[in-house]
């Protein structure tokens, strides 16, 4: 059985899908990963088949328009959508369609929600896999891109109407390509993107029920699988300077904002340096795509543009980051108190989850523009001195490490594929 797995985004959006493809391949499936050109080497490094999406999302994130959008500039976000993302949809649809021609099932992240119509045309199963719970309407919490405040059961569930329909600006481009490409209609823009032929599309989430209790009103074909790992293929040896830094004093904190970009890079860097001076903590700082400049504090800081989290996090006392899936999962699995400085809505959501679990202080307001040195220093002190927080983080990490997340994921994919083929009277 050949499964095509499609995903787009920054590095943290790619790793879980590469790991899932490896897990499926180990169970006897053929697995092809469809993603951006800049991740071809990563996919092939793990012995997987690769098909391209010819949009360089990482380079796009570095543009001034993207930085402005992430900083909350709605005008810039609309311009980016109108002038870049929407026009690129037709070529992306073409890339995806070419990639799935020999597929027996499609797995997609939420970005390529429209690929479910490709599955319709090919008459094969389609599953969503994503990292935050916004594809499953529930009374338990609201649609996170609308608000993270509890609105009460009925309004919480009602808020998910925001994710059901095709985005207004994207619909004409997608509909035009399907009409002129495979030769099919995708129906009304107001159709429910979470359903297929009247049935809910199966959804698998890349996080653990230890973080978030499963809502009672979720559809049965919904799974929180846990954080499945991606084993590194290329060997990595820590630089001598890093080894010397780690051994020269108490465990440091980790600070890094991953691939989040901002127009306020210099200000954020000054805030980080000031917060470290206020707390007296040592730190390993990850530069990131557009985040933190070298704070020039040689005795207190080790500054780097690459350190594998799985090698570093066992040696730090706390993790300060933006709330991205990759850093979040590694920090929690290693049992470290977590400080989240969110930029976009799902990161705000995870910040609130971390705080409710008692493994981190309250998250800051969304966007770097609201960050101050005093607030960051207070959060770092809390994460490094609160013994109750440390014990809870260690206990959570132990639980996460014991989960068979990959086993859960592979079984779910097998089960959903079997159900689809049985329901439609087809053979795999």
TORDOGU-596040 format. One record per residue (C-alpha): residue in one letter; x, y, z. Coordinates in steps of 0.25 Angstrom, whole numbers, padded with zeros to 4 digits, always signed. Example, Ala and Ser with C-alpha at 12.3 -4.5 7.8 and 13.67 -1.06 7.14 Angstrom:
TORDOGU-596040
A+0049-0018+0031/S+0055-0004+0029/
end
This chain:
TORDOGU-596040
X+0000+0000+0000/X+0006+0013-0004/X+0003+0025+0005/X+0006+0039+0001/X+0008+0049+0012/X+0007+0064+0009/X+0012+0076+0018/X+0017+0090+0016/X+0022+0100+0026/X+0035+0103+0034/X+0044+0092+0039/X+0035+0088+0051/X+0024+0086+0042/X+0032+0076+0034/X+0039+0067+0044/X+0026+0060+0050/X+0022+0056+0035/X+0035+0050+0032/X+0035+0042+0045/X+0021+0037+0042/X+0026+0033+0028/X+0038+0025+0034/X+0029+0018+0044/X+0019+0014+0033/X+0030+0009+0024/X+0036+0001+0036/X+0022-0006+0036/X+0023-0010+0021/X+0016+0002+0015/X+0022+0010+0003/X+0022+0024+0008/X+0025+0037+0000/X+0026+0051+0006/X+0022+0063-0002/X+0027+0076+0003/X+0036+0088-0001/X+0049+0087-0009/X+0057+0092+0003/X+0054+0079+0011/X+0057+0069+0000/X+0070+0065+0006/X+0063+0063+0020/X+0053+0053+0014/X+0063+0046+0005/X+0073+0045+0017/X+0063+0036+0024/X+0061+0027+0012/X+0048+0032+0008/X+0042+0035-0006/X+0041+0050-0009/X+0032+0058-0018/X+0033+0074-0018/X+0025+0086-0015/X+0031+0097-0023/X+0029+0108-0012/X+0040+0112-0003/X+0032+0115+0009/X+0045+0117+0018/X+0050+0128+0009/X+0036+0134+0008/X+0036+0135+0024/X+0048+0144+0023/X+0042+0155+0015/X+0038+0168+0021/X+0023+0165+0018/X+0024+0152+0026/X+0030+0158+0038/X+0020+0169+0038/X+0009+0159+0037/X+0014+0151+0049/X+0016+0164+0057/X+0001+0166+0055/X+0000+0175+0043/X-0013+0171+0037/X-0011+0179+0025/X+0002+0172+0022/X-0005+0158+0024/X-0016+0161+0014/X-0005+0166+0004/X+0003+0154+0006/X-0009+0145+0004/X-0014+0153-0008/X-0001+0154-0015/X+0007+0142-0011/X-0001+0130-0005/X-0013+0130-0013/X-0006+0131-0027/X+0003+0120-0023/X-0009+0111-0020/X-0011+0106-0034/X+0004+0102-0036/X+0003+0095-0022/X-0009+0088-0026/X-0002+0083-0039/X+0010+0078-0031/X+0001+0071-0021/X-0008+0064-0032/X+0005+0059-0039/X+0010+0053-0026/X-0002+0045-0023/X-0005+0038-0036/X+0000+0025-0031/X-0005+0026-0017/X-0014+0017-0009/X-0017+0027+0002/X-0014+0042+0005/X-0009+0048+0019/X-0009+0063+0019/X-0007+0074+0029/X-0017+0085+0030/X-0010+0094+0020/X-0014+0085+0008/X-0029+0082+0013/X-0033+0083-0002/X-0026+0070-0005/X-0038+0063+0000/X-0044+0065-0014/X-0032+0058-0020/X-0035+0046-0011/X-0049+0047-0016/X-0045+0047-0031/X-0036+0035-0028/X-0045+0028-0019/X-0035+0026-0008/X-0035+0029+0007/X-0032+0043+0013/X-0027+0046+0027/X-0023+0059+0034/X-0011+0059+0042/X-0008+0072+0050/X-0001+0077+0062/X-0012+0085+0069/X-0026+0082+0072/X-0034+0092+0063/X-0040+0082+0053/X-0049+0075+0063/X-0061+0083+0068/X-0064+0082+0083/X-0071+0088+0094/X-0058+0087+0103/X-0050+0099+0097/X-0052+0109+0086/X-0046+0109+0072/X-0032+0114+0076/X-0030+0124+0064/X-0043+0131+0069/X-0040+0132+0084/X-0033+0123+0095/X-0043+0128+0105/X-0054+0118+0109/X-0067+0123+0104/X-0076+0112+0110/X-0080+0099+0103/X-0090+0104+0092/X-0081+0116+0088/X-0068+0108+0088/X-0074+0098+0078/X-0081+0109+0070/X-0067+0116+0068/X-0062+0104+0060/X-0071+0109+0048/X-0059+0118+0045/X-0051+0106+0040/X-0062+0098+0033/X-0063+0106+0020/X-0052+0109+0009/X-0045+0123+0011/X-0052+0133+0002/X-0039+0137-0005/X-0034+0123-0007/X-0047+0117-0013/X-0046+0123-0027/X-0032+0118-0029/X-0034+0104-0024/X-0048+0103-0031/X-0042+0108-0044/X-0030+0098-0044/X-0039+0086-0041/X-0048+0090-0052/X-0037+0091-0062/X-0028+0080-0056/X-0035+0067-0052/X-0048+0073-0058/X-0057+0073-0046/X-0065+0082-0037/X-0062+0084-0023/X-0075+0089-0019/X-0079+0101-0011/X-0069+0109-0004/X-0079+0107+0008/X-0077+0092+0008/X-0071+0086+0021/X-0056+0084+0019/X-0056+0075+0031/X-0065+0065+0024/X-0064+0056+0012/X-0077+0050+0006/X-0085+0054+0018/X-0075+0047+0028/X-0065+0053+0037/X-0051+0052+0032/X-0042+0044+0041/X-0032+0053+0049/X-0019+0049+0056/X-0012+0059+0065/X+0002+0060+0068/X+0001+0062+0083/X-0002+0054+0095/X-0015+0052+0104/X-0006+0055+0116/X-0006+0069+0111/X-0020+0070+0108/X-0031+0061+0112/X-0039+0056+0100/X-0052+0064+0099/X-0064+0054+0100/X-0071+0060+0088/X-0060+0057+0078/X-0063+0048+0067/X-0058+0033+0069/X-0049+0034+0057/X-0040+0044+0064/X-0027+0041+0071/X-0017+0048+0080/X-0005+0039+0077/X+0006+0045+0085/X+0019+0051+0080/X+0026+0041+0071/X+0041+0042+0069/X+0049+0045+0057/X+0063+0038+0060/X+0075+0046+0054/X+0082+0039+0043/X+0094+0048+0042/X+0104+0048+0054/X+0105+0060+0062/X+0117+0063+0072/X+0115+0075+0081/X+0126+0086+0078/X+0137+0087+0088/X+0133+0101+0092/X+0119+0096+0095/X+0124+0085+0104/X+0133+0095+0111/X+0122+0104+0114/X+0113+0093+0119/X+0123+0088+0129/X+0128+0102+0133/X+0116+0105+0142/X+0101+0101+0146/X+0092+0096+0136/X+0087+0107+0127/X+0073+0111+0121/X+0071+0109+0106/X+0065+0121+0099/X+0061+0120+0084/X+0049+0125+0076/X+0051+0115+0064/X+0046+0120+0051/X+0038+0131+0056/X+0042+0144+0049/X+0039+0158+0054/X+0042+0173+0050/X+0046+0175+0065/X+0059+0166+0065/X+0068+0176+0071/X+0058+0179+0082/X+0055+0165+0085/X+0070+0162+0086/X+0072+0173+0096/X+0061+0168+0104/X+0067+0154+0105/X+0080+0160+0109/X+0074+0169+0119/X+0066+0157+0125/X+0078+0148+0127/X+0085+0159+0134/X+0074+0161+0143/X+0073+0147+0147/X+0088+0143+0146/X+0084+0131+0138/X+0094+0124+0128/X+0087+0122+0115/X+0089+0114+0102/X+0083+0123+0091/X+0078+0118+0078/X+0079+0129+0067/X+0067+0124+0059/X+0062+0128+0045/X+0060+0143+0049/X+0060+0143+0064/X+0071+0146+0074/X+0084+0153+0071/X+0097+0150+0078/X+0095+0157+0092/X+0110+0158+0094/X+0111+0152+0108/X+0122+0142+0106/X+0123+0137+0121/X+0108+0136+0122/X+0103+0131+0108/X+0106+0121+0098/X+0101+0126+0084/X+0098+0116+0073/X+0091+0114+0060/X+0089+0099+0062/X+0088+0090+0073/X+0079+0077+0073/X+0069+0078+0084/X+0070+0064+0088/X+0084+0065+0091/X+0084+0078+0098/X+0071+0078+0106/X+0075+0067+0116/X+0086+0077+0120/X+0077+0090+0122/X+0069+0094+0134/X+0057+0101+0126/X+0053+0103+0112/X+0049+0117+0107/X+0043+0117+0093/X+0031+0121+0084/X+0022+0109+0086/X+0025+0102+0073/X+0022+0088+0072/X+0036+0083+0071/X+0042+0090+0083/X+0030+0088+0091/X+0030+0073+0089/X+0045+0072+0092/X+0045+0081+0104/X+0033+0074+0111/X+0038+0060+0107/X+0051+0063+0114/X+0043+0068+0126/X+0047+0082+0126/X+0039+0094+0131/X+0035+0102+0119/X+0033+0117+0117/X+0025+0121+0104/X+0026+0134+0097/X+0015+0132+0087/X+0015+0138+0073/X+0002+0131+0066/X-0010+0126+0072/X-0007+0111+0074/X+0005+0115+0082/X-0004+0123+0091/X-0012+0111+0093/X-0001+0102+0096/X+0004+0113+0106/X-0009+0112+0113/X-0008+0097+0113/X+0006+0097+0119/X+0002+0107+0130/X-0011+0099+0134/X-0002+0086+0135/X+0007+0094+0145/X+0019+0091+0136/X+0021+0106+0132/X+0018+0120+0136/X+0006+0127+0129/X+0009+0130+0114/X+0012+0144+0110/X+0002+0152+0101/X+0003+0148+0086/X+0014+0155+0078/X+0028+0159+0082/X+0024+0174+0083/X+0017+0171+0097/X+0030+0165+0102/X+0038+0172+0113/X+0051+0169+0120/X+0044+0169+0134/X+0033+0160+0129/X+0043+0150+0123/X+0052+0151+0135/X+0040+0148+0144/X+0036+0136+0136/X+0050+0130+0135/X+0052+0131+0150/X+0039+0124+0152/X+0043+0113+0143/X+0057+0111+0149/X+0053+0112+0164/X+0039+0106+0166/X+0041+0092+0171/X+0027+0088+0169/X+0028+0092+0154/X+0040+0084+0153/X+0034+0072+0159/X+0022+0073+0150/X+0030+0075+0138/X+0039+0063+0141/X+0026+0054+0143/X+0020+0059+0130/X+0033+0056+0123/X+0033+0042+0128/X+0019+0039+0124/X+0022+0044+0110/X+0034+0036+0108/X+0026+0023+0112/X+0016+0025+0101/X+0016+0017+0088/X+0013+0029+0080/X+0018+0023+0067/X+0011+0010+0069/X-0002+0018+0072/X-0001+0026+0059/X+0002+0014+0050/X-0010+0006+0056/X-0019+0018+0054/X-0015+0019+0039/X-0016+0004+0037/X-0030+0004+0043/X-0035+0016+0036/X-0030+0011+0022/X-0037-0003+0025/X-0050+0004+0029/X-0050+0012+0016/X-0047+0001+0007/X-0057-0008+0014/X-0068+0002+0013/X-0066+0005-0001/X-0064-0010-0005/X-0050-0008-0011/X-0037-0016-0009/X-0024-0009-0004/
end
